[in-house]
Amino acid sequence: MSTGTPQDGTPLEPPGPVVSTHWLAEHLHDPRLVLVDASSTLNRAQEALPGAVLLDLDGAFSDPSSELPHTAPPAEQLTAAARALGISRTSTVVAYDAKGIFASARVWWMLRTAGFDRVAVLDGGLPAWLAEGRPTGAHAAPPAEPGDVVLVPRAGSFVGAEDVARALGDPGATVLDARSAGRFAGTEPEPRPGLRPGHMPGAVNLPYTDLQDAHGRLLPLPQLRERIAAAAPEGRRIVTSCGSGLTACVLALGAHLAGREDVAVYDGSWSEWGRPGPRPVAGPEGVSPGPGSPRQE
C-alpha cells in the first residue's frame, strides 16, 4: 500500500474510469485518495469500505430548487459539496455503491464533465469487496480541512426534455433508456407514484444491467462495445435516460469505455418525462400524447 504523498506532488492516477477491488485495496490508505460511498438512500448500507465518506446524491450533490430527484446542482454548490468531502485539485476520487454499479457512475459523470478527470468507479462496488472478504467499517467523518477543487459543469453534459425531444427525431442520435425491459414496455409498475407506464417513442431500451456480468461487474470491453453499438450504431450521438438520472450514467460510463464521446445524460429522465402532461408515451396500449397540447419550443 502507498503510505504518503510523493515529495514531487505526483498525483495518484487511476488506471481508467473503472478500478478493480485489487487496485483499490493497494491504494486504500494513500492520502491522495478520496473514497466516497455514493449509494442511493434506499440502497445505503451501514458497513462501509475503510475510510469512505458518504456522498449524498439526494442532498448536497442535488439541486434543492428542482422538484425532480437528485438533479445536478449548479457549479458553486457542486464545488462546495466536493470541497466539504476533502476533494482537492490533486485528489483522486473513487466512488462505490452498496448495490454494485448503480449510483456510483453518476459521481463519475458529474465530476468528469465538470473538469475533474481523476475519478473512477469501483467495479462491482461493495458486493464485490465483501465477496472477496475484504475489511469494512463505519463511514468516516468528512475531513476538517476542506478541499480546494473547482468544478465547472460542461454545457450539454446534462440535457433537458426539449433536447431529448429533438434527439428522438434526429436520425443521427439515439436515446437509450437504462430501465428494465418491463418498465420500458410499461408492463411493470414505476417505483415512483404518478408516472405513466411506458417509454419515449423512438427510444431504445438498454437496461444498465445488460452492461454487467452476473456478479455486478462491467462486461469486458469487446462485449461492452458490441452491446452499445447494437443499441446505438457507431457515429450516432447518444442521450441516456433512466428513472431518475442515476443508471443513465451507467450507460454513459459504458459508452465512454466503448469509445463513444458524444454522450449526454437526460437529468430528469422518466421522473420528468413520465409525469402526466403533453409529452408522448409509448405504452402497452400504444402511443399516448398525454393531456393538453404538444409543448412549443
C-alpha positions in Angstrom: 0.0 0.0 0.0 1.0 3.6 -0.6 2.0 5.3 2.6 2.2 9.0 1.7 2.2 11.7 -0.9 5.3 11.7 -3.1 7.6 14.6 -2.4 7.2 15.8 -6.0 3.4 16.0 -5.6 2.8 13.4 -8.3 -1.0 12.7 -8.4 -2.3 9.2 -8.0 -3.5 8.2 -11.4 -6.3 5.6 -11.6 -5.8 3.1 -14.4 -9.1 4.3 -16.0 -12.6 5.3 -15.2 -13.2 1.9 -13.5 -10.9 0.4 -10.9 -10.8 -3.1 -9.5 -11.1 -4.1 -5.9 -7.4 -5.2 -6.1 -6.3 -1.7 -7.2 -8.3 0.0 -4.5 -7.0 -2.3 -1.8 -3.5 -1.4 -2.8 -4.1 2.3 -2.6 -6.7 2.4 0.1 -4.5 4.3 2.6 -3.0 6.7 0.1 -3.6 10.2 1.3 -4.3 11.4 -2.2 -7.4 9.1 -2.4 -10.9 10.3 -1.5 -13.1 7.3 -1.3 -16.9 8.0 -1.4 -19.9 5.9 -0.9 -22.4 7.1 -3.5 -25.2 4.7 -2.6 -28.7 6.0 -3.1 -30.6 6.5 0.1 -32.7 3.3 -0.5 -29.6 1.1 -1.1 -27.2 2.6 1.5 -25.6 0.0 3.9 -24.3 0.5 7.4 -21.0 -1.1 6.6 -18.5 0.9 4.6 -15.2 0.5 2.9 -12.4 1.7 5.3 -12.1 5.5 5.1 -15.1 6.0 2.9 -17.2 9.2 3.4 -20.9 9.5 2.4 -21.6 11.4 -0.8 -25.3 12.4 -0.7 -26.7 12.5 -4.2 -30.1 13.4 -2.7 -28.6 16.2 -0.5 -25.6 18.3 -1.1 -25.0 16.9 -4.6 -28.5 17.7 -5.7 -30.2 21.0 -6.8 -32.6 22.0 -4.0 -34.6 24.2 -6.3 -35.6 21.3 -8.5 -38.8 19.3 -7.9 -37.1 16.3 -9.6 -35.0 13.8 -7.6 -31.2 14.3 -7.3 -30.9 16.9 -10.2 -27.4 18.1 -10.9 -26.6 21.2 -8.8 -25.1 24.4 -10.1 -21.3 24.9 -10.2 -21.0 26.8 -6.9 -22.9 24.2 -5.0 -21.2 21.3 -6.7 -17.8 22.8 -5.9 -18.7 23.4 -2.2 -20.1 19.9 -1.8 -17.0 18.3 -3.2 -14.7 20.5 -1.1 -16.6 19.5 2.0 -15.6 15.9 1.3 -12.0 16.9 1.1 -11.7 16.8 -2.7 -8.8 18.9 -3.9 -7.3 19.6 -7.3 -4.7 16.9 -6.7 -7.1 14.3 -5.3 -8.1 11.0 -6.9 -11.8 10.1 -6.2 -13.1 6.6 -6.3 -16.9 6.2 -5.9 -18.6 2.9 -5.0 -22.1 1.7 -4.4 -23.7 -0.7 -2.0 -25.7 -2.2 -4.9 -22.8 -2.7 -7.2 -22.6 -0.2 -10.1 -25.7 1.8 -9.8 -25.4 5.4 -8.5 -21.6 5.5 -8.4 -21.4 6.1 -12.1 -23.3 9.4 -11.6 -20.5 10.7 -9.4 -18.0 9.8 -12.2 -20.2 11.6 -14.7 -20.8 14.7 -12.6 -17.1 15.2 -11.7 -15.6 14.3 -15.1 -18.0 16.5 -17.0 -17.1 19.3 -14.6 -13.4 19.2 -15.4 -12.2 16.7 -12.8 -10.5 13.7 -14.6 -9.1 11.6 -11.7 -12.4 10.0 -10.8 -13.3 6.3 -11.1 -15.9 3.8 -10.2 -15.2 0.7 -8.2 -16.1 -2.3 -10.4 -18.7 -4.4 -8.6 -19.0 -1.9 -5.7 -19.5 -3.1 -2.1 -20.8 -6.5 -3.1 -17.6 -7.3 -4.9 -15.5 -6.0 -2.0 -17.4 -8.2 0.5 -17.3 -11.3 -1.7 -13.5 -11.2 -1.5 -13.6 -11.0 2.3 -12.1 -7.5 2.4 -12.4 -5.4 5.6 -15.2 -2.9 6.2 -16.1 -0.5 9.0 -18.2 2.6 9.7 -18.4 5.6 7.4 -15.7 8.2 8.1 -16.5 11.7 9.0 -15.7 14.4 6.4 -12.3 15.9 6.9 -11.9 19.0 9.0 -9.8 20.6 6.2 -11.9 21.2 3.1 -10.5 20.6 -0.4 -9.8 23.2 -3.0 -11.2 21.7 -6.1 -13.0 24.0 -8.6 -15.8 22.3 -10.7 -17.4 23.9 -13.7 -20.1 21.6 -15.3 -19.7 21.4 -19.1 -22.6 22.7 -21.1 -24.5 19.8 -22.7 -23.4 17.1 -20.3 -26.8 17.0 -18.8 -29.8 17.8 -21.1 -33.5 18.6 -20.6 -36.7 17.3 -22.0 -36.7 19.6 -25.1 -33.2 18.4 -26.0 -34.4 14.8 -25.7 -37.4 15.5 -27.9 -35.1 16.8 -30.6 -32.8 13.8 -30.2 -35.8 11.4 -30.6 -36.5 13.0 -34.0 -32.8 13.1 -35.1 -31.6 10.2 -37.3 -28.1 11.0 -36.1 -28.9 10.4 -32.4 -30.1 7.6 -30.2 -31.9 7.9 -26.9 -31.0 4.9 -24.7 -33.3 4.0 -21.7 -31.5 2.2 -18.9 -34.6 0.9 -17.2 -35.7 -2.7 -17.1 -37.5 -4.2 -20.1 -40.7 -4.4 -18.2 -40.7 -0.7 -17.1 -39.7 0.3 -20.7 -42.7 -1.7 -22.1 -45.0 -0.4 -19.3 -45.8 -3.9 -18.1 -44.0 -3.3 -14.8 -45.1 -0.6 -12.4 -42.9 2.5 -11.9 -41.4 2.8 -8.4 -42.4 6.4 -8.2 -46.1 7.1 -7.9 -48.0 9.2 -10.5 -45.8 8.3 -13.5 -47.2 7.0 -16.8 -46.1 3.5 -17.8 -44.0 3.0 -20.9 -41.2 4.9 -22.7 -40.5 7.8 -25.1 -41.5 6.9 -28.6 -38.3 6.2 -30.6 -36.1 5.4 -27.5 -34.1 2.2 -27.4 -34.1 0.0 -24.3 -30.7 -0.9 -23.0 -31.1 -2.0 -19.3 -28.0 -0.9 -17.3 -27.7 -4.5 -16.0 -27.1 -5.6 -19.6 -23.6 -4.0 -19.3 -22.8 -6.1 -16.3 -22.0 -9.7 -15.7 -23.7 -12.0 -13.2 -21.5 -10.6 -10.4 -22.3 -7.0 -11.0 -19.0 -6.1 -12.7 -18.8 -4.4 -16.1 -18.5 -6.6 -19.1 -15.2 -7.0 -20.8 -14.5 -4.1 -23.3 -15.3 -6.1 -26.5 -18.7 -7.1 -25.2 -19.4 -3.5 -24.0 -18.6 -2.2 -27.5 -20.9 -4.8 -29.0 -23.9 -4.0 -26.8 -23.5 -0.3 -27.1 -23.1 -0.5 -30.9 -26.1 -2.8 -31.2 -28.3 -0.3 -29.4 -26.8 2.9 -30.8 -24.9 2.4 -34.1 -21.5 4.0 -34.4 -21.5 7.6 -35.4 -24.7 8.5 -33.6 -24.9 10.9 -30.7 -26.1 9.2 -27.5 -28.5 10.5 -24.9 -29.0 8.3 -21.9 -32.1 8.2 -19.7 -33.4 6.0 -16.9 -35.8 6.5 -13.9 -34.2 9.5 -12.3 -30.8 10.1 -13.8 -28.7 7.6 -11.9 -28.4 4.4 -14.0 -28.4 6.6 -17.1 -24.9 7.4 -16.0 -24.0 3.7 -16.1 -24.8 3.7 -19.8 -22.8 6.9 -20.2 -19.9 5.1 -18.5 -20.2 2.1 -20.8 -20.4 4.3 -23.8 -17.3 6.2 -22.7 -15.4 2.9 -22.3 -16.6 1.8 -25.7 -15.0 4.9 -27.2 -18.2 6.9 -27.7 -17.7 10.5 -26.6 -20.7 12.3 -28.0 -22.9 11.4 -25.0 -25.3 13.4 -22.8 -27.5 12.4 -19.8 -31.1 13.3 -19.5 -31.1 14.5 -16.0 -34.9 14.5 -15.4 -35.3 11.1 -17.1 -38.6 9.3 -16.6 -39.3 11.2 -13.4 -39.9 14.2 -15.6 -41.0 12.7 -19.0 -43.4 10.2 -17.4 -45.4 12.7 -15.4 -48.9 13.5 -16.6 -48.6 16.1 -19.3 -48.1 16.7 -23.0 -45.1 14.6 -23.7 -45.9 11.4 -25.7 -45.5 8.0 -24.1 -45.5 4.6 -25.8 -47.0 2.0 -23.5 -48.9 -1.2 -23.5 -51.9 0.4 -25.4 -49.8 2.3 -28.0 -48.7 5.9 -28.1 -50.4 8.4 -25.9 -49.7 12.1 -26.3 -51.0 12.8 -22.8 -53.5 15.5 -22.0 -53.0 19.0 -23.4 -51.3 20.4 -26.4 -47.8 19.5 -27.5 -45.2 21.8 -25.9 -44.0 24.5 -28.1 -40.3 25.4 -28.1 
